[in-house]
Amino acid sequence: MTRVLVVYGRSRWPLRLVAALALTVVIGVRVLPSHRRIRARIALAGAARPLPPADAARVRAVHRAVVACRLGWWRGQLDCKDRAAATVLATALTGRRCRLVHGARTLPSGFHSWAETLEGTPVGTEEDNGSDHPWTAVHRT
């Protein structure tokens, strides 16, 4: 099965710097044992609770910066869980918050993670045919 990742154009350098910092933290989470990774991602997302909510435009801009930011020293794969956690963390580093959402679907079966504004606007669900076969949220942080 081939996975298609939407590649966005350039984003502003301050957002790319924040995205690179967030991706570095998220890659650090990847070295944890597998049973601790999801808890670490949820704890990172939950740390932004006192911040004011972000609007959809800001979360989309941060998500574009995370997807466009490719760390030169990391040769491994970045999953949707990593991109979503980095988007939530980078949004928190800009002074706003959004949700980390884990979801699933039945046909074709799959698991996906994305960011979501507090109003419920999803960001990152278009990956892996998300527009054709919608995702159902299972857990929101």
DSSP file with accessible surface (Angstrom, degrees, kcal/mol):
  #  RESIDUE AA STRUCTURE BP1 BP2  ACC     N-H-->O    O-->H-N    N-H-->O    O-->H-N    TCO  KAPPA ALPHA  PHI   PSI    X-CA   Y-CA   Z-CA
    1    1 A M              0   0  190      0, 0.0     2,-0.5     0, 0.0     0, 0.0   0.000 360.0 360.0 360.0 133.3    0.0    0.0    0.0
    2    2 A T        -     0   0  129      2,-0.0     2,-0.5   126,-0.0   126,-0.0  -0.812 360.0-150.5 -97.6 130.4    1.3    3.4   -1.0
    3    3 A R        -     0   0  145     -2,-0.5     2,-0.5   125,-0.0   124,-0.0  -0.869   7.6-147.8-101.7 133.2    0.8    6.3    1.4
    4    4 A V        -     0   0  102     -2,-0.5   124,-1.0     2,-0.0     2,-0.5  -0.859   9.6-165.5-103.1 128.4    0.5    9.8    0.0
    5    5 A L        -     0   0   76     -2,-0.5     2,-0.4   122,-0.1   122,-0.0  -0.957  21.3-128.0-114.5 126.8    1.8   12.7    2.0
    6    6 A V        -     0   0   58     -2,-0.5     2,-0.6     1,-0.0   121,-0.1  -0.600  21.6-152.9 -74.2 125.4    0.8   16.2    1.0
    7    7 A V        -     0   0  118     -2,-0.4     2,-0.2    61,-0.0    61,-0.1  -0.902  10.5-156.4-104.3 122.0    3.9   18.3    0.7
    8    8 A Y        -     0   0   61     -2,-0.6     3,-0.1    56,-0.2     0, 0.0  -0.502  17.7-107.8 -92.0 165.0    3.3   22.0    1.3
    9    9 A G        -     0   0   58      1,-0.2    -1,-0.2    -2,-0.2    59,-0.1   0.118  61.4 -46.0 -73.6-163.8    5.3   24.9    0.0
   10   10 A R        -     0   0  220      1,-0.0     2,-0.3    58,-0.0    -1,-0.2  -0.305  53.6-160.4 -69.2 149.3    7.5   27.1    2.1
   11   11 A S        -     0   0   25     -3,-0.1     5,-0.1    54,-0.1    -1,-0.0  -0.799  37.9 -73.2-121.8 169.4    6.4   28.5    5.4
   12   12 A R     >  -     0   0  174     -2,-0.3     4,-2.0     1,-0.1     3,-0.3  -0.302  42.5-122.1 -64.8 146.2    7.8   31.4    7.4
   13   13 A W  H  > S+     0   0  195      1,-0.2     4,-2.3     2,-0.2     5,-0.2   0.823 107.9  57.2 -65.6 -33.3   11.1   30.7    9.0
   14   14 A P  H  > S+     0   0   58      0, 0.0     4,-2.1     0, 0.0    -1,-0.2   0.935 110.3  45.5 -63.7 -38.2   10.0   31.5   12.6
   15   15 A L  H  > S+     0   0   19     -3,-0.3     4,-2.7     1,-0.2    -2,-0.2   0.875 111.4  52.4 -68.2 -36.4    7.3   28.8   12.3
   16   16 A R  H  X S+     0   0   69     -4,-2.0     4,-2.4     2,-0.2    -1,-0.2   0.875 108.2  51.4 -66.8 -34.5    9.8   26.4   10.7
   17   17 A L  H  X S+     0   0  114     -4,-2.3     4,-2.1     2,-0.2    -2,-0.2   0.938 112.4  45.0 -66.3 -43.7   12.2   27.0   13.7
   18   18 A V  H  X S+     0   0   34     -4,-2.1     4,-2.6     1,-0.2    -2,-0.2   0.903 113.1  51.9 -65.0 -40.5    9.4   26.2   16.2
   19   19 A A  H  X S+     0   0    1     -4,-2.7     4,-2.8     2,-0.2    -2,-0.2   0.901 108.2  51.0 -63.6 -39.6    8.4   23.2   14.1
   20   20 A A  H  X S+     0   0   23     -4,-2.4     4,-2.1     2,-0.2    -1,-0.2   0.910 110.8  48.5 -65.1 -39.5   12.0   21.9   14.1
   21   21 A L  H  X S+     0   0   98     -4,-2.1     4,-2.0     2,-0.2    -2,-0.2   0.937 113.0  47.6 -65.0 -43.4   12.2   22.2   17.8
   22   22 A A  H  X S+     0   0    0     -4,-2.6     4,-2.5     1,-0.2    -2,-0.2   0.907 111.2  50.9 -64.7 -41.3    8.8   20.4   18.2
   23   23 A L  H  X S+     0   0    1     -4,-2.8     4,-2.7     2,-0.2    -1,-0.2   0.877 107.0  54.8 -64.5 -35.4    9.9   17.6   15.9
   24   24 A T  H  X S+     0   0   59     -4,-2.1     4,-1.8     2,-0.2    -1,-0.2   0.925 110.2  45.8 -63.2 -41.9   13.2   17.2   17.8
   25   25 A V  H  X S+     0   0   58     -4,-2.0     4,-1.5     2,-0.2    -2,-0.2   0.928 113.3  49.6 -65.7 -43.1   11.2   16.7   21.0
   26   26 A V  H  X S+     0   0    1     -4,-2.5     4,-1.3     1,-0.2    -2,-0.2   0.891 109.0  51.5 -66.5 -36.9    8.8   14.3   19.3
   27   27 A I  H  X S+     0   0    7     -4,-2.7     4,-0.6     1,-0.2    -1,-0.2   0.878 105.5  57.0 -67.2 -33.6   11.7   12.3   17.8
   28   28 A G  H >< S+     0   0   38     -4,-1.8     3,-0.8     1,-0.2     4,-0.2   0.862 102.6  54.8 -62.0 -33.2   13.1   12.1   21.4
   29   29 A V  H >< S+     0   0   13     -4,-1.5     3,-1.7     1,-0.2    -1,-0.2   0.843  96.8  66.5 -67.6 -31.4    9.8   10.5   22.4
   30   30 A R  H 3< S+     0   0   53     -4,-1.3    -1,-0.2     1,-0.3    -2,-0.2   0.725  91.3  61.9 -64.1 -21.5   10.3    7.8   19.7
   31   31 A V  T << S+     0   0  119     -3,-0.8    -1,-0.3    -4,-0.6    -2,-0.2   0.594  85.3  97.8 -82.9  -7.7   13.3    6.4   21.5
   32   32 A L  S <  S-     0   0   64     -3,-1.7     5,-0.1    -4,-0.2    -3,-0.0  -0.319  94.7 -82.1 -69.9 160.4   11.1    5.6   24.5
   33   33 A P    >>  -     0   0   68      0, 0.0     3,-2.0     0, 0.0     4,-0.9  -0.303  46.1-110.2 -59.8 151.0    9.8    2.0   24.9
   34   34 A S  H 3> S+     0   0   89      1,-0.3     4,-0.6     2,-0.2     3,-0.4   0.810 115.6  56.9 -59.5 -32.7    6.7    1.4   22.8
   35   35 A H  H 34 S+     0   0  123      1,-0.2    -1,-0.3     2,-0.1     4,-0.3   0.620 110.1  46.0 -76.5  -9.1    4.3    1.2   25.7
   36   36 A R  H <> S+     0   0  141     -3,-2.0     4,-1.9     2,-0.1    -1,-0.2   0.562  91.7  80.7-105.1 -12.2    5.4    4.6   27.0
   37   37 A R  H  X S+     0   0   81     -4,-0.9     4,-2.4    -3,-0.4     5,-0.2   0.924  91.4  47.9 -64.0 -47.2    5.3    6.6   23.7
   38   38 A I  H  X S+     0   0   65     -4,-0.6     4,-2.4     1,-0.2    -1,-0.2   0.907 112.3  50.2 -65.1 -38.6    1.5    7.2   23.6
   39   39 A R  H  > S+     0   0  184     -4,-0.3     4,-2.4     1,-0.2    -1,-0.2   0.887 110.0  50.9 -65.6 -37.0    1.4    8.4   27.2
   40   40 A A  H  X S+     0   0   24     -4,-1.9     4,-2.3     2,-0.2    -2,-0.2   0.915 110.5  48.7 -66.5 -41.5    4.3   10.8   26.5
   41   41 A R  H  X S+     0   0   12     -4,-2.4     4,-2.2     2,-0.2    -2,-0.2   0.911 112.9  47.7 -63.8 -42.6    2.5   12.2   23.5
   42   42 A I  H  X S+     0   0   50     -4,-2.4     4,-2.5     2,-0.2    -2,-0.2   0.900 111.1  51.3 -66.0 -38.6   -0.7   12.7   25.5
   43   43 A A  H  X S+     0   0   65     -4,-2.4     4,-1.2     2,-0.2    -2,-0.2   0.907 109.4  50.4 -65.6 -39.3    1.3   14.3   28.3
   44   44 A L  H  < S+     0   0   51     -4,-2.3     4,-0.3     1,-0.2     3,-0.3   0.918 113.2  45.8 -62.3 -42.9    2.9   16.7   25.9
   45   45 A A  H >< S+     0   0    8     -4,-2.2     3,-1.0     1,-0.2    -2,-0.2   0.879 111.0  52.8 -68.6 -36.4   -0.4   17.7   24.4
   46   46 A G  H >< S+     0   0   13     -4,-2.5     3,-1.4     1,-0.2    -1,-0.2   0.711  92.5  73.8 -73.6 -17.2   -2.0   18.0   27.9
   47   47 A A  T 3< S+     0   0   76     -4,-1.2    -1,-0.2    -3,-0.3    -2,-0.2   0.702  88.6  62.0 -69.4 -16.1    0.7   20.4   29.1
   48   48 A A  T X   +     0   0    6     -3,-1.0     3,-1.6    -4,-0.3    -1,-0.3   0.339  68.9 110.6 -92.4   8.9   -0.8   23.2   26.9
   49   49 A R  T <  S+     0   0  161     -3,-1.4    -1,-0.2     1,-0.3    -2,-0.1   0.836  72.0  55.0 -56.1 -38.7   -4.1   23.3   28.7
   50   50 A P  T 3  S+     0   0  120      0, 0.0    -1,-0.3     0, 0.0    -2,-0.1   0.680  90.5  96.2 -72.6 -10.9   -3.7   26.7   30.4
   51   51 A L  S <  S-     0   0   53     -3,-1.6    45,-0.1     1,-0.1     3,-0.1  -0.384  84.7-102.0 -76.4 155.6   -3.0   28.4   27.0
   52   52 A P        -     0   0   59      0, 0.0    45,-1.6     0, 0.0    -1,-0.1  -0.362  49.4 -89.4 -71.6 156.3   -5.7   30.2   25.1
   53   53 A P  B     -a   97   0A  58      0, 0.0     2,-0.3     0, 0.0    45,-0.2  -0.308  37.3-129.5 -69.8 150.2   -7.2   28.3   22.1
   54   54 A A        -     0   0    2     43,-2.3    64,-0.5    -3,-0.1     2,-0.1  -0.687  18.7-121.9 -94.7 150.2   -5.7   28.6   18.6
   55   55 A D     >  -     0   0   91     -2,-0.3     4,-2.0    62,-0.1     3,-0.2  -0.436  29.5-105.1 -85.6 167.2   -7.7   29.5   15.5
   56   56 A A  H  > S+     0   0   20      1,-0.2     4,-2.6     2,-0.2     5,-0.2   0.857 117.3  57.0 -63.9 -35.4   -7.8   27.2   12.5
   57   57 A A  H  > S+     0   0   62      1,-0.2     4,-2.2     2,-0.2    -1,-0.2   0.912 108.1  47.2 -64.2 -40.6   -5.6   29.4   10.4
   58   58 A R  H  > S+     0   0   86      2,-0.2     4,-2.5    -3,-0.2     5,-0.2   0.926 112.4  48.7 -67.4 -43.4   -2.8   29.2   13.0
   59   59 A V  H  X S+     0   0    0     -4,-2.0     4,-2.6     1,-0.2    -2,-0.2   0.916 112.2  49.3 -65.2 -39.6   -3.0   25.5   13.4
   60   60 A R  H  X S+     0   0  111     -4,-2.6     4,-2.6     2,-0.2    -1,-0.2   0.911 111.1  49.9 -63.4 -41.5   -3.0   24.9    9.6
   61   61 A A  H  X S+     0   0   21     -4,-2.2     4,-2.0    -5,-0.2    -2,-0.2   0.922 112.7  46.6 -64.1 -41.5    0.1   27.2    9.3
   62   62 A V  H  X S+     0   0    2     -4,-2.5     4,-2.5     2,-0.2    -2,-0.2   0.919 111.7  51.3 -67.3 -40.2    1.9   25.3   12.1
   63   63 A H  H  X S+     0   0    6     -4,-2.6     4,-2.6     1,-0.2     5,-0.2   0.916 108.9  51.1 -63.8 -41.3    0.9   22.0   10.5
   64   64 A R  H  X S+     0   0  101     -4,-2.6     4,-2.5     1,-0.2   -56,-0.2   0.905 110.6  49.5 -59.9 -40.9    2.3   23.2    7.1
   65   65 A A  H  X S+     0   0    1     -4,-2.0     4,-1.7     2,-0.2    -2,-0.2   0.900 110.5  49.8 -66.9 -38.2    5.5   24.1    8.8
   66   66 A V  H  < S+     0   0    3     -4,-2.5    -2,-0.2     2,-0.2    -1,-0.2   0.930 114.2  44.4 -66.1 -43.0    5.8   20.8   10.6
   67   67 A V  H  < S+     0   0   23     -4,-2.6    -2,-0.2     1,-0.2    -1,-0.2   0.901 116.3  46.8 -68.9 -37.7    5.2   18.9    7.3
   68   68 A A  H  < S+     0   0   20     -4,-2.5     2,-0.9    -5,-0.2    -1,-0.2   0.750  94.0  88.2 -75.7 -22.7    7.6   21.1    5.4
   69   69 A C     <  -     0   0   11     -4,-1.7     2,-0.6    -5,-0.2    -1,-0.1  -0.669  55.9-179.5 -83.1 108.2   10.3   20.9    8.0
   70   70 A R        -     0   0  135     -2,-0.9     2,-0.4     3,-0.0   -50,-0.1  -0.934  24.6-135.0-109.2 113.9   12.5   17.9    7.3
   71   71 A L    >   -     0   0   15     -2,-0.6     3,-1.0     1,-0.2    -2,-0.0  -0.573   7.5-146.9 -71.7 125.4   15.3   17.5    9.9
   72   72 A G  T 3  S+     0   0   50     -2,-0.4    -1,-0.2     1,-0.2    -2,-0.0   0.793  95.2  51.0 -64.8 -28.3   18.5   16.8    8.1
   73   73 A W  T 3  S+     0   0  154      1,-0.1     2,-0.7     2,-0.0    -1,-0.2   0.616  93.6  82.1 -87.4 -11.2   19.9   14.6   10.8
   74   74 A W    <   +     0   0   54     -3,-1.0    -1,-0.1     1,-0.1    -3,-0.0  -0.841  45.1 169.6 -99.9 115.4   16.7   12.3   11.0
   75   75 A R        +     0   0  198     -2,-0.7    -1,-0.1     2,-0.1    -3,-0.0   0.473  49.9  95.5 -99.4  -5.1   16.7    9.6    8.4
   76   76 A G  S    S-     0   0   28      1,-0.1     2,-0.2     0, 0.0    -2,-0.1  -0.185  83.2 -87.0 -80.3 177.4   13.8    7.7    9.9
   77   77 A Q        -     0   0  133      1,-0.0     2,-0.6    -2,-0.0    -1,-0.1  -0.571  28.2-143.6 -85.3 145.6   10.1    7.9    9.0
   78   78 A L        -     0   0   25     -2,-0.2   -51,-0.0     4,-0.0     2,-0.0  -0.944  21.6-155.5-110.4 112.5    7.8   10.4   10.7
   79   79 A D     >  -     0   0   40     -2,-0.6     4,-2.4     1,-0.1     5,-0.2  -0.228  33.0 -99.5 -78.5 174.3    4.3    8.9   11.2
   80   80 A C  H  > S+     0   0   15      1,-0.2     4,-2.8     2,-0.2     5,-0.2   0.857 124.5  58.3 -62.9 -32.7    1.0   10.8   11.5
   81   81 A K  H  > S+     0   0   50      1,-0.2     4,-2.3     2,-0.2    -1,-0.2   0.911 108.0  45.8 -63.4 -39.6    1.3   10.4   15.3
   82   82 A D  H  > S+     0   0    0      2,-0.2     4,-2.5     1,-0.2    -2,-0.2   0.917 113.9  47.5 -69.7 -43.9    4.6   12.3   15.2
   83   83 A R  H  X S+     0   0   34     -4,-2.4     4,-2.1     2,-0.2    -2,-0.2   0.908 114.2  47.2 -64.9 -40.4    3.4   15.0   12.9
   84   84 A A  H  X S+     0   0    3     -4,-2.8     4,-2.4     2,-0.2    -2,-0.2   0.931 113.7  46.7 -67.9 -43.8    0.2   15.5   14.9
   85   85 A A  H  X S+     0   0    6     -4,-2.3     4,-2.6    -5,-0.2     5,-0.2   0.904 113.0  50.1 -64.8 -38.7    2.1   15.6   18.2
   86   86 A A  H  X S+     0   0    0     -4,-2.5     4,-2.9     2,-0.2     5,-0.2   0.884 109.5  51.8 -67.1 -35.6    4.7   18.0   16.7
   87   87 A T  H  X S+     0   0    0     -4,-2.1     4,-2.3     2,-0.2    -2,-0.2   0.935 112.0  45.6 -65.0 -44.7    1.8   20.2   15.5
   88   88 A V  H  X S+     0   0    2     -4,-2.4     4,-2.0     2,-0.2    -2,-0.2   0.932 116.2  45.9 -64.4 -43.2    0.2   20.4   18.9
   89   89 A L  H  X S+     0   0   24     -4,-2.6     4,-2.1     2,-0.2    -2,-0.2   0.919 113.1  48.9 -68.0 -42.2    3.6   21.0   20.6
   90   90 A A  H  X S+     0   0    1     -4,-2.9     4,-1.0     2,-0.2    -1,-0.2   0.884 109.9  52.2 -65.9 -36.6    4.6   23.7   18.1
   91   91 A T  H ><>S+     0   0    0     -4,-2.3     5,-2.1    -5,-0.2     3,-0.5   0.912 109.6  50.0 -64.0 -39.9    1.2   25.4   18.5
   92   92 A A  H ><5S+     0   0   23     -4,-2.0     3,-1.5     1,-0.2    -2,-0.2   0.877 105.7  56.2 -65.5 -35.3    1.8   25.4   22.2
   93   93 A L  H 3<5S+     0   0   86     -4,-2.1    -1,-0.2     1,-0.3    -2,-0.2   0.730 103.1  55.7 -69.9 -19.7    5.3   26.9   21.7
   94   94 A T  T <<5S-     0   0   43     -4,-1.0    -1,-0.3    -3,-0.5    -2,-0.2   0.404 127.5 -99.9 -89.3   0.7    3.6   29.8   19.8
   95   95 A G  T < 5S+     0   0   30     -3,-1.5     2,-0.3     1,-0.4    -3,-0.2   0.570  91.6  89.9  98.4   9.8    1.4   30.5   22.8
   96   96 A R      < -     0   0   89     -5,-2.1    -1,-0.4    -6,-0.1     2,-0.3  -0.807  60.6-134.5-129.2 172.5   -1.8   28.8   21.8
   97   97 A R  B     +a   53   0A  72    -45,-1.6   -43,-2.3    -2,-0.3    21,-0.3  -0.940  19.8 169.6-132.9 154.9   -3.3   25.3   22.1
   98   98 A C        -     0   0    6     -2,-0.3     2,-0.3   -10,-0.2    19,-0.2  -0.876  36.4 -91.9-146.0 177.5   -5.1   22.7   20.0
   99   99 A R  E     -B  116   0B  72     17,-3.7    17,-1.9    -2,-0.3     2,-0.5  -0.715  17.7-138.1-100.7 149.6   -6.1   19.1   20.5
  100  100 A L  E     -B  115   0B   0     41,-1.8    41,-2.4    -2,-0.3     2,-0.4  -0.909  29.0-167.2 -98.7 124.6   -4.3   15.9   19.7
  101  101 A V  E     -BC 114 140B   0     13,-2.9    13,-2.3    -2,-0.5     2,-0.4  -0.956  13.7-164.7-121.5 132.5   -6.8   13.4   18.3
  102  102 A H  E     +BC 113 139B   9     37,-2.7    36,-3.2    -2,-0.4    37,-2.2  -0.953  24.8 164.1-110.8 133.9   -6.4    9.7   17.7
  103  103 A G  E     -BC 112 137B   0      9,-3.2     9,-2.4    -2,-0.4     2,-0.3  -0.866  21.0-157.9-143.9 177.4   -9.0    8.1   15.4
  104  104 A A  E     -BC 111 136B  33     32,-2.3    32,-2.9    -2,-0.3     2,-0.3  -0.915   2.7-156.3-148.5 169.7   -9.8    5.1   13.4
  105  105 A R  E   > -B  110   0B  25      5,-1.6     5,-1.5    -2,-0.3    30,-0.1  -0.966  14.5-140.8-147.8 162.6  -12.0    3.9   10.5
  106  106 A T  T   5S+     0   0  118     -2,-0.3     3,-0.4     1,-0.3    -1,-0.1   0.901  77.6  63.4 -95.5 -50.1  -13.4    0.6    9.4
  107  107 A L  T   5S+     0   0  142      1,-0.4    -1,-0.3     2,-0.1     2,-0.1  -0.946 122.7  13.9-124.8 117.0  -13.2    0.4    5.6
  108  108 A P  T   5S-     0   0   61      0, 0.0    -1,-0.4     0, 0.0    -3,-0.0   0.640 111.0-130.7 -68.3 141.7  -10.4    0.5    4.7
  109  109 A S  T   5 +     0   0  101     -3,-0.4     2,-0.3    -2,-0.1    -3,-0.2  -0.292  46.4 133.3 -65.8 142.9   -9.4   -0.1    8.2
  110  110 A G  E   < -B  105   0B  27     -5,-1.5    -5,-1.6     2,-0.0     2,-0.4  -0.984  46.1-123.3-175.9 170.0   -6.7    2.1    9.7
  111  111 A F  E     +B  104   0B  97     -2,-0.3     2,-0.3    -7,-0.2    -7,-0.2  -0.978  30.8 172.5-128.9 140.7   -5.5    4.3   12.5
  112  112 A H  E     -B  103   0B   2     -9,-2.4    -9,-3.2    -2,-0.4     2,-0.4  -0.992  19.1-151.6-149.4 153.4   -4.6    8.0   12.2
  113  113 A S  E     +B  102   0B   2     -2,-0.3     2,-0.3   -11,-0.2   -11,-0.2  -0.970  23.1 160.3-126.4 144.8   -3.7   11.0   14.4
  114  114 A W  E     -B  101   0B  10    -13,-2.3   -13,-2.9    -2,-0.4     2,-0.3  -0.946  36.6-104.5-152.4 170.3   -4.3   14.6   13.6
  115  115 A A  E     -BD 100 123B   1      8,-2.0     8,-3.2    -2,-0.3     2,-0.3  -0.709  32.8-170.2 -98.8 155.8   -4.6   18.0   15.3
  116  116 A E  E     -BD  99 122B   7    -17,-1.9   -17,-3.7    -2,-0.3     2,-0.0  -0.998  21.3-121.8-147.5 139.5   -7.9   19.7   15.9
  117  117 A T    >   -     0   0    0      4,-2.1     3,-1.5    -2,-0.3   -19,-0.1  -0.328  37.0-106.7 -71.8 166.3   -8.9   23.2   17.1
  118  118 A L  T 3  S+     0   0   38    -64,-0.5    -1,-0.1   -21,-0.3   -63,-0.1   0.741 121.8  59.8 -68.8 -19.6  -11.0   23.5   20.2
  119  119 A E  T 3  S-     0   0  135      2,-0.1    -1,-0.3     1,-0.0   -64,-0.0   0.571 124.9-102.2 -80.7 -11.8  -14.0   24.4   18.0
  120  120 A G    <   +     0   0   33     -3,-1.5    -2,-0.1     1,-0.3    -1,-0.0   0.556  69.9 147.3 104.9  10.8  -13.6   21.0   16.2
  121  121 A T        -     0   0   46      1,-0.0    -4,-2.1     2,-0.0    -1,-0.3  -0.681  41.4-139.5 -80.2 115.8  -11.8   22.0   12.9
  122  122 A P  E     -D  116   0B  58      0, 0.0     2,-0.4     0, 0.0    -6,-0.2  -0.503  16.5-167.8 -78.7 145.3   -9.6   19.0   12.0
  123  123 A V  E    S+D  115   0B   5     -8,-3.2    -8,-2.0    -2,-0.2    -2,-0.0  -0.983  72.2  20.2-131.9 117.7   -6.1   19.7   10.6
  124  124 A G  S >  S+     0   0    1     -2,-0.4     3,-0.6   -10,-0.2   -11,-0.1   0.507  81.4 115.0 104.4   7.6   -4.2   16.8    9.0
  125  125 A T  T 3   +     0   0   33      1,-0.2     5,-0.1   -10,-0.1    10,-0.1   0.641  60.3  76.6 -83.3 -11.2   -7.1   14.4    8.3
  126  126 A E  T >  S+     0   0   69      4,-0.2     3,-0.6     3,-0.1     4,-0.5   0.661  74.3  99.5 -75.0 -11.6   -6.6   14.7    4.5
  127  127 A E  T <  S+     0   0    8     -3,-0.6     3,-0.4     1,-0.2  -122,-0.1  -0.394  84.1  18.5 -70.7 149.0   -3.6   12.3    4.7
  128  128 A D  T 3  S-     0   0   21   -124,-1.0    -1,-0.2     1,-0.2  -123,-0.1   0.912 137.4 -55.8  58.4  47.1   -4.0    8.7    3.9
  129  129 A N  S <> S+     0   0   86     -3,-0.6     4,-2.2  -125,-0.2    -1,-0.2   0.836  88.0 152.1  58.4  36.9   -7.3    9.2    1.9
  130  130 A G  T  4  +     0   0    7     -4,-0.5     5,-0.2    -3,-0.4    -4,-0.2   0.776  68.0  54.8 -68.9 -25.1   -9.0   10.9    4.9
  131  131 A S  T  4 S+     0   0   96     -5,-0.4    -1,-0.2     1,-0.1    -5,-0.1   0.835 112.6  42.0 -78.2 -30.4  -11.3   13.0    2.7
  132  132 A D  T  4 S+     0   0  111      1,-0.3    -2,-0.2    -3,-0.2    -1,-0.1   0.867 128.5  27.1 -80.4 -40.2  -12.6    9.9    0.9
  133  133 A H  S  < S-     0   0   76     -4,-2.2    -1,-0.3   -28,-0.0    -2,-0.0  -0.889  92.4-138.4-125.3  97.8  -13.0    7.7    4.0
  134  134 A P        -     0   0   98      0, 0.0     2,-0.3     0, 0.0    -3,-0.1  -0.149  11.7-123.4 -65.5 153.4  -13.6    9.9    7.0
  135  135 A W        -     0   0   26     -5,-0.2     2,-0.5   -30,-0.1   -30,-0.2  -0.669  12.4-141.5 -92.7 147.5  -11.9    9.2   10.4
  136  136 A T  E     -C  104   0B  96    -32,-2.9   -32,-2.3    -2,-0.3     2,-0.2  -0.944  24.2-122.0-109.1 124.2  -13.8    8.7   13.6
  137  137 A A  E     +C  103   0B  31     -2,-0.5   -34,-0.3   -34,-0.2     3,-0.1  -0.440  33.1 172.4 -67.9 132.5  -12.2   10.3   16.7
  138  138 A V  E     +     0   0B 108    -36,-3.2     2,-0.4     1,-0.4   -35,-0.2   0.731  68.4  15.9-106.6 -38.1  -11.5    7.8   19.4
  139  139 A H  E     -C  102   0B  82    -37,-2.2   -37,-2.7     2,-0.0     2,-0.4  -0.995  60.6-168.3-144.3 130.7   -9.4    9.9   21.9
  140  140 A R  E      C  101   0B 129     -2,-0.4   -39,-0.2   -39,-0.2   -41,-0.0  -0.975 360.0 360.0-118.7 136.5   -9.0   13.7   22.2
  141  141 A T              0   0   25    -41,-2.4   -41,-1.8    -2,-0.4   -43,-0.1  -0.973 360.0 360.0-121.7 360.0   -6.4   15.4   24.4
